[in-house]
Amino acid sequence: MKKIIALFMALAVCLSGNCQILKKEIPDKLVVLTFDDATSSQYSVVAPLLREHGFGATFFVCEFPTESPSRSAYLNWTEIKELDKMGFEIANHTQNHIAASKVTKTKLIEEINYIEDKCDLLGIDKPLNFAYPGYDLSASVMETLLEKGYKYARAGGSRAYDPLNDHPYLVSSWATNADNKELIMAAFNEARNGKIVVLTIHGVPDIEHPWVNTPPELFKEYLQYLSDYHFKVISMKDLDAYIDVDEAMETIAPDLNKPLKN
């Protein structure tokens, strides 16, 4: 029965003119884990747990402004390089976690280039995916990302990402915190019928920003659930195995009216 349903879904996709967007069928239970702001716990807590489960992930790095003279709450570039060596994706969150739509194009490019240049210096692959700091996005920011050759850009919205209808620069996600376990557990059930669940996670824990804190025990619970129920957990760059992003760019018009902030 499942094969028959999948066949009808594939036929419906092609009849809608979107069959070339997918390189292969999106499996149920596909989850993308993304981590923002380069908090130090992403190296000390998150990475070992991900490796224990064999999960992929994307780390959207920046040099988050802080009043702490030691910057101990955040990753240094040696640790970011280590995450890269572990096989995780290093992606772009701007140098200073700026509100991307509220700066000039020149400033935005400067912020993006800083992360690219640091990666190049350390032998890390050039970032090709972007996360909007504070989910602050606009058509002009998207135009800059296109000029810079970025593939995907992640926002918010608390809904599943639909590769056949959502523009690659409008990848929706759920943001985790200490108090929304019920919401996140329900979100995992949305990873079906061609839709992908993407999570935005900050520090585990997040010392300087408690409103986006994910306690380590809760994070462990999420990973164990994903493992026990046989979810496939990947990075954003791994979406290339399923999606022809160039075709999606040409086929799907960006819709900024959809909810993209949590």
ChimeraX attribute file (.defattr): number of C-alpha atoms within 10 A of each C-alpha:
attribute: neighborCount
match mode: 1-to-1
recipient: residues
	/A:1	6
	/A:2	7
	/A:3	8
	/A:4	9
	/A:5	11
	/A:6	15
	/A:7	12
	/A:8	12
	/A:9	15
	/A:10	18
	/A:11	12
	/A:12	13
	/A:13	16
	/A:14	14
	/A:15	10
	/A:16	10
	/A:17	11
	/A:18	18
	/A:19	17
	/A:20	15
	/A:21	23
	/A:22	22
	/A:23	14
	/A:24	13
	/A:25	15
	/A:26	20
	/A:27	17
	/A:28	17
	/A:29	21
	/A:30	22
	/A:31	27
	/A:32	23
	/A:33	20
	/A:34	24
	/A:35	23
	/A:36	24
	/A:37	27
	/A:38	24
	/A:39	27
	/A:40	22
	/A:41	20
	/A:42	26
	/A:43	20
	/A:44	13
	/A:45	16
	/A:46	19
	/A:47	18
	/A:48	13
	/A:49	18
	/A:50	17
	/A:51	14
	/A:52	9
	/A:53	13
	/A:54	12
	/A:55	21
	/A:56	23
	/A:57	24
	/A:58	25
	/A:59	29
	/A:60	26
	/A:61	26
	/A:62	27
	/A:63	19
	/A:64	20
	/A:65	13
	/A:66	13
	/A:67	8
	/A:68	10
	/A:69	6
	/A:70	8
	/A:71	15
	/A:72	12
	/A:73	18
	/A:74	26
	/A:75	22
	/A:76	16
	/A:77	16
	/A:78	10
	/A:79	16
	/A:80	23
	/A:81	17
	/A:82	14
	/A:83	19
	/A:84	19
	/A:85	12
	/A:86	13
	/A:87	12
	/A:88	22
	/A:89	25
	/A:90	29
	/A:91	28
	/A:92	30
	/A:93	30
	/A:94	28
	/A:95	21
	/A:96	18
	/A:97	20
	/A:98	20
	/A:99	15
	/A:100	25
	/A:101	18
	/A:102	13
	/A:103	12
	/A:104	12
	/A:105	15
	/A:106	9
	/A:107	13
	/A:108	21
	/A:109	18
	/A:110	14
	/A:111	20
	/A:112	22
	/A:113	17
	/A:114	17
	/A:115	24
	/A:116	21
	/A:117	14
	/A:118	14
	/A:119	21
	/A:120	13
	/A:121	10
	/A:122	13
	/A:123	12
	/A:124	20
	/A:125	14
	/A:126	16
	/A:127	23
	/A:128	19
	/A:129	23
	/A:130	24
	/A:131	29
	/A:132	25
	/A:133	22
	/A:134	16
	/A:135	18
	/A:136	17
	/A:137	23
	/A:138	13
	/A:139	13
	/A:140	13
	/A:141	21
	/A:142	19
	/A:143	13
	/A:144	16
	/A:145	21
	/A:146	14
	/A:147	10
	/A:148	13
	/A:149	12
	/A:150	18
	/A:151	20
	/A:152	23
	/A:153	23
	/A:154	27
	/A:155	27
	/A:156	24
	/A:157	19
	/A:158	22
	/A:159	20
	/A:160	25
	/A:161	25
	/A:162	19
	/A:163	24
	/A:164	21
	/A:165	17
	/A:166	19
	/A:167	23
	/A:168	26
	/A:169	26
	/A:170	27
	/A:171	24
	/A:172	30
	/A:173	27
	/A:174	22
	/A:175	23
	/A:176	23
	/A:177	23
	/A:178	16
	/A:179	14
	/A:180	11
	/A:181	16
	/A:182	8
	/A:183	13
	/A:184	18
	/A:185	13
	/A:186	9
	/A:187	19
	/A:188	21
	/A:189	12
	/A:190	19
	/A:191	21
	/A:192	15
	/A:193	15
	/A:194	21
	/A:195	21
	/A:196	27
	/A:197	27
	/A:198	30
	/A:199	24
	/A:200	24
	/A:201	24
	/A:202	26
	/A:203	29
	/A:204	26
	/A:205	26
	/A:206	23
	/A:207	16
	/A:208	15
	/A:209	10
	/A:210	14
	/A:211	13
	/A:212	20
	/A:213	19
	/A:214	23
	/A:215	17
	/A:216	18
	/A:217	11
	/A:218	17
	/A:219	21
	/A:220	16
	/A:221	12
	/A:222	16
	/A:223	18
	/A:224	14
	/A:225	14
	/A:226	20
	/A:227	15
	/A:228	9
	/A:229	9
	/A:230	11
	/A:231	18
	/A:232	16
	/A:233	23
	/A:234	21
	/A:235	20
	/A:236	27
	/A:237	20
	/A:238	15
	/A:239	18
	/A:240	14
	/A:241	12
	/A:242	15
	/A:243	20
	/A:244	17
	/A:245	19
	/A:246	11
	/A:247	14
	/A:248	20
	/A:249	18
	/A:250	10
	/A:251	16
	/A:252	16
	/A:253	12
	/A:254	16
	/A:255	14
	/A:256	12
	/A:257	6
	/A:258	11
	/A:259	14
	/A:260	21
	/A:261	16
	/A:262	14
